[in-house]
Amino acid sequence: MEVIIVGDQSKMIENFTKAMFDITLQRIKNNDIKFDKKESSPSK
């Protein structure tokens, strides 16, 4: 089941993305997320 709200949906997604970004940034500052350079580099 899909509920499509035109107009409001883009704003919701925008707010959600900002919130996720802020949380991720906060976690990085708190050293909760450790970046492994070997894992983050693209394997092609």
mmCIF file of the N, C-alpha and C atoms, coordinates in Angstrom:
data_MODEL
# 
_entry.id   MODEL 
# 
loop_
_atom_site.group_PDB 
_atom_site.id 
_atom_site.type_symbol 
_atom_site.label_atom_id 
_atom_site.label_alt_id 
_atom_site.label_comp_id 
_atom_site.label_asym_id 
_atom_site.label_entity_id 
_atom_site.label_seq_id 
_atom_site.pdbx_PDB_ins_code 
_atom_site.Cartn_x 
_atom_site.Cartn_y 
_atom_site.Cartn_z 
_atom_site.occupancy 
_atom_site.B_iso_or_equiv 
_atom_site.pdbx_formal_charge 
_atom_site.auth_seq_id 
_atom_site.auth_comp_id 
_atom_site.auth_asym_id 
_atom_site.auth_atom_id 
_atom_site.pdbx_PDB_model_num 
ATOM 1   N N  . MET A 1 1  ? 0.848  -1.201 0.000  1.00 0.00 ? 1  MET A N  1 
ATOM 2   C CA . MET A 1 1  ? 0.000  0.000  0.000  1.00 0.00 ? 1  MET A CA 1 
ATOM 3   C C  . MET A 1 1  ? 0.877  1.242  0.000  1.00 0.00 ? 1  MET A C  1 
ATOM 4   N N  . GLU A 1 2  ? 0.633  2.134  -0.937 1.00 0.00 ? 2  GLU A N  1 
ATOM 5   C CA . GLU A 1 2  ? 1.440  3.354  -1.024 1.00 0.00 ? 2  GLU A CA 1 
ATOM 6   C C  . GLU A 1 2  ? 0.570  4.580  -0.845 1.00 0.00 ? 2  GLU A C  1 
ATOM 7   N N  . VAL A 1 3  ? 1.020  5.451  0.024  1.00 0.00 ? 3  VAL A N  1 
ATOM 8   C CA . VAL A 1 3  ? 0.323  6.729  0.198  1.00 0.00 ? 3  VAL A CA 1 
ATOM 9   C C  . VAL A 1 3  ? 1.207  7.806  -0.407 1.00 0.00 ? 3  VAL A C  1 
ATOM 10  N N  . ILE A 1 4  ? 0.698  8.492  -1.404 1.00 0.00 ? 4  ILE A N  1 
ATOM 11  C CA . ILE A 1 4  ? 1.480  9.517  -2.081 1.00 0.00 ? 4  ILE A CA 1 
ATOM 12  C C  . ILE A 1 4  ? 0.925  10.888 -1.742 1.00 0.00 ? 4  ILE A C  1 
ATOM 13  N N  . ILE A 1 5  ? 1.762  11.689 -1.101 1.00 0.00 ? 5  ILE A N  1 
ATOM 14  C CA . ILE A 1 5  ? 1.357  13.060 -0.770 1.00 0.00 ? 5  ILE A CA 1 
ATOM 15  C C  . ILE A 1 5  ? 2.275  13.985 -1.559 1.00 0.00 ? 5  ILE A C  1 
ATOM 16  N N  . VAL A 1 6  ? 1.732  14.585 -2.588 1.00 0.00 ? 6  VAL A N  1 
ATOM 17  C CA . VAL A 1 6  ? 2.537  15.468 -3.428 1.00 0.00 ? 6  VAL A CA 1 
ATOM 18  C C  . VAL A 1 6  ? 2.702  16.811 -2.710 1.00 0.00 ? 6  VAL A C  1 
ATOM 19  N N  . GLY A 1 7  ? 3.929  17.313 -2.714 1.00 0.00 ? 7  GLY A N  1 
ATOM 20  C CA . GLY A 1 7  ? 4.185  18.596 -2.066 1.00 0.00 ? 7  GLY A CA 1 
ATOM 21  C C  . GLY A 1 7  ? 4.719  18.373 -0.657 1.00 0.00 ? 7  GLY A C  1 
ATOM 22  N N  . ASP A 1 8  ? 3.860  17.801 0.199  1.00 0.00 ? 8  ASP A N  1 
ATOM 23  C CA . ASP A 1 8  ? 4.277  17.539 1.574  1.00 0.00 ? 8  ASP A CA 1 
ATOM 24  C C  . ASP A 1 8  ? 5.369  16.477 1.639  1.00 0.00 ? 8  ASP A C  1 
ATOM 25  N N  . GLN A 1 9  ? 5.297  15.529 0.709  1.00 0.00 ? 9  GLN A N  1 
ATOM 26  C CA . GLN A 1 9  ? 6.226  14.404 0.754  1.00 0.00 ? 9  GLN A CA 1 
ATOM 27  C C  . GLN A 1 9  ? 7.670  14.863 0.565  1.00 0.00 ? 9  GLN A C  1 
ATOM 28  N N  . SER A 1 10 ? 7.888  15.763 -0.390 1.00 0.00 ? 10 SER A N  1 
ATOM 29  C CA . SER A 1 10 ? 9.248  16.227 -0.642 1.00 0.00 ? 10 SER A CA 1 
ATOM 30  C C  . SER A 1 10 ? 9.798  16.950 0.584  1.00 0.00 ? 10 SER A C  1 
ATOM 31  N N  . LYS A 1 11 ? 8.931  17.683 1.282  1.00 0.00 ? 11 LYS A N  1 
ATOM 32  C CA . LYS A 1 11 ? 9.353  18.387 2.489  1.00 0.00 ? 11 LYS A CA 1 
ATOM 33  C C  . LYS A 1 11 ? 9.693  17.391 3.591  1.00 0.00 ? 11 LYS A C  1 
ATOM 34  N N  . MET A 1 12 ? 8.870  16.331 3.687  1.00 0.00 ? 12 MET A N  1 
ATOM 35  C CA . MET A 1 12 ? 9.113  15.291 4.690  1.00 0.00 ? 12 MET A CA 1 
ATOM 36  C C  . MET A 1 12 ? 10.448 14.598 4.445  1.00 0.00 ? 12 MET A C  1 
ATOM 37  N N  . ILE A 1 13 ? 10.701 14.257 3.174  1.00 0.00 ? 13 ILE A N  1 
ATOM 38  C CA . ILE A 1 13 ? 11.954 13.587 2.808  1.00 0.00 ? 13 ILE A CA 1 
ATOM 39  C C  . ILE A 1 13 ? 13.137 14.508 3.103  1.00 0.00 ? 13 ILE A C  1 
ATOM 40  N N  . GLU A 1 14 ? 12.972 15.789 2.809  1.00 0.00 ? 14 GLU A N  1 
ATOM 41  C CA . GLU A 1 14 ? 14.035 16.768 3.046  1.00 0.00 ? 14 GLU A CA 1 
ATOM 42  C C  . GLU A 1 14 ? 14.357 16.848 4.533  1.00 0.00 ? 14 GLU A C  1 
ATOM 43  N N  . ASN A 1 15 ? 13.308 16.934 5.352  1.00 0.00 ? 15 ASN A N  1 
ATOM 44  C CA . ASN A 1 15 ? 13.496 17.012 6.805  1.00 0.00 ? 15 ASN A CA 1 
ATOM 45  C C  . ASN A 1 15 ? 14.123 15.734 7.344  1.00 0.00 ? 15 ASN A C  1 
ATOM 46  N N  . PHE A 1 16 ? 13.671 14.599 6.826  1.00 0.00 ? 16 PHE A N  1 
ATOM 47  C CA . PHE A 1 16 ? 14.197 13.303 7.253  1.00 0.00 ? 16 PHE A CA 1 
ATOM 48  C C  . PHE A 1 16 ? 15.682 13.188 6.919  1.00 0.00 ? 16 PHE A C  1 
ATOM 49  N N  . THR A 1 17 ? 16.039 13.623 5.699  1.00 0.00 ? 17 THR A N  1 
ATOM 50  C CA . THR A 1 17 ? 17.440 13.562 5.273  1.00 0.00 ? 17 THR A CA 1 
ATOM 51  C C  . THR A 1 17 ? 18.308 14.440 6.161  1.00 0.00 ? 17 THR A C  1 
ATOM 52  N N  . LYS A 1 18 ? 17.806 15.631 6.461  1.00 0.00 ? 18 LYS A N  1 
ATOM 53  C CA . LYS A 1 18 ? 18.561 16.547 7.333  1.00 0.00 ? 18 LYS A CA 1 
ATOM 54  C C  . LYS A 1 18 ? 18.741 15.940 8.714  1.00 0.00 ? 18 LYS A C  1 
ATOM 55  N N  . ALA A 1 19 ? 17.676 15.324 9.229  1.00 0.00 ? 19 ALA A N  1 
ATOM 56  C CA . ALA A 1 19 ? 17.742 14.722 10.559 1.00 0.00 ? 19 ALA A CA 1 
ATOM 57  C C  . ALA A 1 19 ? 18.758 13.588 10.579 1.00 0.00 ? 19 ALA A C  1 
ATOM 58  N N  . MET A 1 20 ? 18.715 12.724 9.565  1.00 0.00 ? 20 MET A N  1 
ATOM 59  C CA . MET A 1 20 ? 19.653 11.611 9.481  1.00 0.00 ? 20 MET A CA 1 
ATOM 60  C C  . MET A 1 20 ? 21.091 12.124 9.393  1.00 0.00 ? 20 MET A C  1 
ATOM 61  N N  . PHE A 1 21 ? 21.291 13.183 8.611  1.00 0.00 ? 21 PHE A N  1 
ATOM 62  C CA . PHE A 1 21 ? 22.620 13.760 8.444  1.00 0.00 ? 21 PHE A CA 1 
ATOM 63  C C  . PHE A 1 21 ? 23.128 14.313 9.770  1.00 0.00 ? 21 PHE A C  1 
ATOM 64  N N  . ASP A 1 22 ? 22.243 15.017 10.504 1.00 0.00 ? 22 ASP A N  1 
ATOM 65  C CA . ASP A 1 22 ? 22.622 15.594 11.793 1.00 0.00 ? 22 ASP A CA 1 
ATOM 66  C C  . ASP A 1 22 ? 23.004 14.505 12.787 1.00 0.00 ? 22 ASP A C  1 
ATOM 67  N N  . ILE A 1 23 ? 22.203 13.411 12.810 1.00 0.00 ? 23 ILE A N  1 
ATOM 68  C CA . ILE A 1 23 ? 22.474 12.304 13.727 1.00 0.00 ? 23 ILE A CA 1 
ATOM 69  C C  . ILE A 1 23 ? 23.813 11.658 13.383 1.00 0.00 ? 23 ILE A C  1 
ATOM 70  N N  . THR A 1 24 ? 24.056 11.450 12.097 1.00 0.00 ? 24 THR A N  1 
ATOM 71  C CA . THR A 1 24 ? 25.315 10.839 11.663 1.00 0.00 ? 24 THR A CA 1 
ATOM 72  C C  . THR A 1 24 ? 26.489 11.720 12.045 1.00 0.00 ? 24 THR A C  1 
ATOM 73  N N  . LEU A 1 25 ? 26.343 13.036 11.825 1.00 0.00 ? 25 LEU A N  1 
ATOM 74  C CA . LEU A 1 25 ? 27.393 13.988 12.160 1.00 0.00 ? 25 LEU A CA 1 
ATOM 75  C C  . LEU A 1 25 ? 27.686 13.948 13.653 1.00 0.00 ? 25 LEU A C  1 
ATOM 76  N N  . GLN A 1 26 ? 26.628 13.895 14.458 1.00 0.00 ? 26 GLN A N  1 
ATOM 77  C CA . GLN A 1 26 ? 26.780 13.853 15.914 1.00 0.00 ? 26 GLN A CA 1 
ATOM 78  C C  . GLN A 1 26 ? 27.498 12.585 16.342 1.00 0.00 ? 26 GLN A C  1 
ATOM 79  N N  . ARG A 1 27 ? 27.161 11.460 15.701 1.00 0.00 ? 27 ARG A N  1 
ATOM 80  C CA . ARG A 1 27 ? 27.796 10.183 16.032 1.00 0.00 ? 27 ARG A CA 1 
ATOM 81  C C  . ARG A 1 27 ? 29.278 10.211 15.688 1.00 0.00 ? 27 ARG A C  1 
ATOM 82  N N  . ILE A 1 28 ? 29.609 10.834 14.550 1.00 0.00 ? 28 ILE A N  1 
ATOM 83  C CA . ILE A 1 28 ? 31.013 10.930 14.147 1.00 0.00 ? 28 ILE A CA 1 
ATOM 84  C C  . ILE A 1 28 ? 31.778 11.752 15.182 1.00 0.00 ? 28 ILE A C  1 
ATOM 85  N N  . LYS A 1 29 ? 31.169 12.834 15.640 1.00 0.00 ? 29 LYS A N  1 
ATOM 86  C CA . LYS A 1 29 ? 31.805 13.682 16.656 1.00 0.00 ? 29 LYS A CA 1 
ATOM 87  C C  . LYS A 1 29 ? 32.017 12.894 17.945 1.00 0.00 ? 29 LYS A C  1 
ATOM 88  N N  . ASN A 1 30 ? 31.080 12.009 18.260 1.00 0.00 ? 30 ASN A N  1 
ATOM 89  C CA . ASN A 1 30 ? 31.171 11.214 19.483 1.00 0.00 ? 30 ASN A CA 1 
ATOM 90  C C  . ASN A 1 30 ? 32.004 9.953  19.279 1.00 0.00 ? 30 ASN A C  1 
ATOM 91  N N  . ASN A 1 31 ? 32.571 9.805  18.063 1.00 0.00 ? 31 ASN A N  1 
ATOM 92  C CA . ASN A 1 31 ? 33.416 8.653  17.740 1.00 0.00 ? 31 ASN A CA 1 
ATOM 93  C C  . ASN A 1 31 ? 32.651 7.334  17.841 1.00 0.00 ? 31 ASN A C  1 
ATOM 94  N N  . ASP A 1 32 ? 31.331 7.381  17.613 1.00 0.00 ? 32 ASP A N  1 
ATOM 95  C CA . ASP A 1 32 ? 30.555 6.144  17.608 1.00 0.00 ? 32 ASP A CA 1 
ATOM 96  C C  . ASP A 1 32 ? 30.785 5.387  16.301 1.00 0.00 ? 32 ASP A C  1 
ATOM 97  N N  . ILE A 1 33 ? 31.080 6.145  15.241 1.00 0.00 ? 33 ILE A N  1 
ATOM 98  C CA . ILE A 1 33 ? 31.295 5.525  13.932 1.00 0.00 ? 33 ILE A CA 1 
ATOM 99  C C  . ILE A 1 33 ? 32.783 5.602  13.599 1.00 0.00 ? 33 ILE A C  1 
ATOM 100 N N  . LYS A 1 34 ? 33.379 4.449  13.402 1.00 0.00 ? 34 LYS A N  1 
ATOM 101 C CA . LYS A 1 34 ? 34.783 4.408  13.018 1.00 0.00 ? 34 LYS A CA 1 
ATOM 102 C C  . LYS A 1 34 ? 34.872 4.094  11.521 1.00 0.00 ? 34 LYS A C  1 
ATOM 103 N N  . PHE A 1 35 ? 35.641 4.875  10.810 1.00 0.00 ? 35 PHE A N  1 
ATOM 104 C CA . PHE A 1 35 ? 35.761 4.653  9.371  1.00 0.00 ? 35 PHE A CA 1 
ATOM 105 C C  . PHE A 1 35 ? 37.007 3.834  9.069  1.00 0.00 ? 35 PHE A C  1 
ATOM 106 N N  . ASP A 1 36 ? 36.780 2.708  8.400  1.00 0.00 ? 36 ASP A N  1 
ATOM 107 C CA . ASP A 1 36 ? 37.900 1.884  7.966  1.00 0.00 ? 36 ASP A CA 1 
ATOM 108 C C  . ASP A 1 36 ? 38.193 2.260  6.519  1.00 0.00 ? 36 ASP A C  1 
ATOM 109 N N  . LYS A 1 37 ? 39.393 2.788  6.288  1.00 0.00 ? 37 LYS A N  1 
ATOM 110 C CA . LYS A 1 37 ? 39.717 3.280  4.947  1.00 0.00 ? 37 LYS A CA 1 
ATOM 111 C C  . LYS A 1 37 ? 39.701 2.155  3.911  1.00 0.00 ? 37 LYS A C  1 
ATOM 112 N N  . LYS A 1 38 ? 40.040 0.948  4.329  1.00 0.00 ? 38 LYS A N  1 
ATOM 113 C CA . LYS A 1 38 ? 40.033 -0.169 3.385  1.00 0.00 ? 38 LYS A CA 1 
ATOM 114 C C  . LYS A 1 38 ? 38.608 -0.508 2.970  1.00 0.00 ? 38 LYS A C  1 
ATOM 115 N N  . GLU A 1 39 ? 37.655 -0.396 3.909  1.00 0.00 ? 39 GLU A N  1 
ATOM 116 C CA . GLU A 1 39 ? 36.271 -0.742 3.601  1.00 0.00 ? 39 GLU A CA 1 
ATOM 117 C C  . GLU A 1 39 ? 35.594 0.356  2.783  1.00 0.00 ? 39 GLU A C  1 
ATOM 118 N N  . SER A 1 40 ? 35.944 1.620  3.086  1.00 0.00 ? 40 SER A N  1 
ATOM 119 C CA . SER A 1 40 ? 35.239 2.724  2.435  1.00 0.00 ? 40 SER A CA 1 
ATOM 120 C C  . SER A 1 40 ? 35.703 2.943  0.997  1.00 0.00 ? 40 SER A C  1 
ATOM 121 N N  . SER A 1 41 ? 36.904 2.450  0.661  1.00 0.00 ? 41 SER A N  1 
ATOM 122 C CA . SER A 1 41 ? 37.369 2.629  -0.710 1.00 0.00 ? 41 SER A CA 1 
ATOM 123 C C  . SER A 1 41 ? 36.610 1.700  -1.654 1.00 0.00 ? 41 SER A C  1 
ATOM 124 N N  . PRO A 1 42 ? 36.222 2.210  -2.824 1.00 0.00 ? 42 PRO A N  1 
ATOM 125 C CA . PRO A 1 42 ? 35.435 1.409  -3.767 1.00 0.00 ? 42 PRO A CA 1 
ATOM 126 C C  . PRO A 1 42 ? 36.220 0.222  -4.308 1.00 0.00 ? 42 PRO A C  1 
ATOM 127 N N  . SER A 1 43 ? 35.597 -0.943 -4.301 1.00 0.00 ? 43 SER A N  1 
ATOM 128 C CA . SER A 1 43 ? 36.257 -2.144 -4.827 1.00 0.00 ? 43 SER A CA 1 
ATOM 129 C C  . SER A 1 43 ? 35.678 -2.460 -6.192 1.00 0.00 ? 43 SER A C  1 
ATOM 130 N N  . LYS A 1 44 ? 36.458 -2.192 -7.224 1.00 0.00 ? 44 LYS A N  1 
ATOM 131 C CA . LYS A 1 44 ? 35.968 -2.443 -8.579 1.00 0.00 ? 44 LYS A CA 1 
ATOM 132 C C  . LYS A 1 44 ? 36.974 -3.324 -9.321 1.00 0.00 ? 44 LYS A C  1 
# 
